[in-house]
Amino acid sequence: MSYERLKSLKINFILEQLDLTTEQETFVWRAFDQYEIDMRKKYYKKMKGIRHNTFKKIDELTEAEASEVIDSINYFKSQKEVLYKKFNDTLETKLTAKQVLRIHIAEEKFHRKMVHGSRNKKNIP
């Protein structure tokens, strides 16, 4: 499944779980879209680079290099937290706290549904 298709399924699933106006739905869609764009630029691509460049050659790394990689991972994970906070702050500009919380609950349900679905396809308990 393509990234765009998965993103669309996720946002549609979340919006179905909520009782929002058309204007609010458009706002949430744009907020999610911007959050995903930021995450791809500032987290996913950076972590992919780390995985690609270091995880396969871990035995060749010196302790100092390994320490630098750990520092990079910690930094990018902290950036991920900053982006998530920014996303929450954006949502709270036009939605109530309960609506934002419902979005997060729906997002968790979507993730569980996707993991459960992939387990069933692979026959994993």
C-alpha positions in Angstrom: 0.0 0.0 0.0 1.3 3.4 -0.9 2.1 6.0 1.7 -0.5 8.4 0.3 -3.2 5.7 0.3 -2.4 4.8 3.9 -2.4 8.5 5.0 -5.8 8.9 3.3 -7.2 5.8 5.0 -5.9 7.1 8.4 -7.4 10.5 8.1 -10.7 9.3 6.8 -10.9 6.7 9.6 -10.2 9.4 12.2 -12.7 11.8 10.7 -15.4 9.1 10.7 -15.0 8.7 14.4 -15.7 12.4 15.1 -18.6 14.7 14.9 -17.1 17.7 13.1 -18.4 20.4 10.8 -17.1 20.5 7.3 -14.9 23.4 8.1 -13.4 21.5 11.1 -12.8 18.4 9.0 -11.0 20.5 6.4 -8.9 22.0 9.1 -8.0 18.6 10.6 -7.2 17.2 7.2 -4.8 20.1 6.5 -3.3 19.9 10.0 -2.6 16.2 9.6 -1.2 16.7 6.1 1.2 19.4 7.4 2.2 17.2 10.4 2.9 14.3 8.1 5.0 16.5 5.7 7.0 17.8 8.6 7.5 14.3 10.1 8.7 13.0 6.7 11.2 15.9 6.3 12.5 16.2 9.9 12.2 12.6 11.3 11.4 9.7 9.0 14.0 10.6 6.3 16.7 11.3 8.9 16.0 8.1 10.8 16.0 6.1 7.5 19.4 7.6 6.7 20.7 6.5 10.1 19.3 3.0 9.7 20.6 2.7 6.2 24.1 4.1 7.0 24.8 2.5 10.4 22.6 -0.3 11.4 24.0 -2.7 8.7 27.6 -1.9 9.7 27.2 -1.8 13.5 30.2 -4.1 14.0 32.4 -1.7 12.1 31.6 1.3 14.2 33.9 2.5 16.9 32.4 3.3 20.3 32.7 7.0 19.6 30.8 6.6 16.3 28.1 4.5 18.0 27.8 7.2 20.7 27.3 9.8 17.9 24.6 7.7 16.3 22.8 7.3 19.6 23.0 11.1 20.1 21.5 11.6 16.6 18.7 9.1 17.3 17.9 10.9 20.6 17.9 14.3 18.9 15.6 13.2 16.1 13.2 11.5 18.5 13.1 14.7 20.5 12.3 16.6 17.3 9.5 14.1 16.7 8.1 15.1 20.1 8.4 18.8 19.2 6.4 18.2 16.0 3.7 16.3 17.8 3.3 19.2 20.3 3.1 21.7 17.5 0.5 19.5 15.8 -1.6 19.4 19.1 -1.2 23.2 19.5 -2.4 23.6 15.9 -5.5 21.4 16.5 -6.3 23.3 19.7 -6.6 26.6 17.8 -9.9 25.5 16.2 -11.0 22.5 18.2 -11.9 21.8 21.8 -9.6 19.8 24.0 -12.2 16.9 23.9 -12.2 16.9 20.2 -8.4 16.8 20.0 -8.4 13.9 22.5 -11.0 12.1 20.4 -8.6 12.5 17.4 -5.8 10.9 19.3 -8.0 8.1 20.5 -9.2 7.5 16.9 -5.6 7.6 15.7 -4.7 4.9 18.3 -7.7 2.8 17.1 -6.5 3.1 13.5 -3.0 2.0 14.4 -4.3 -1.0 16.4 -6.6 -1.9 13.5 -3.7 -1.8 11.0 -1.4 -3.9 13.2 -4.2 -6.4 13.9 -5.0 -6.6 10.2 -1.4 -7.2 9.2 -1.1 -9.9 11.9 -4.1 -11.7 10.5 -2.7 -11.5 7.0 0.6 -13.0 8.2 -1.1 -15.5 10.6 0.8 -14.0 13.6 -1.0 -14.5 17.0 
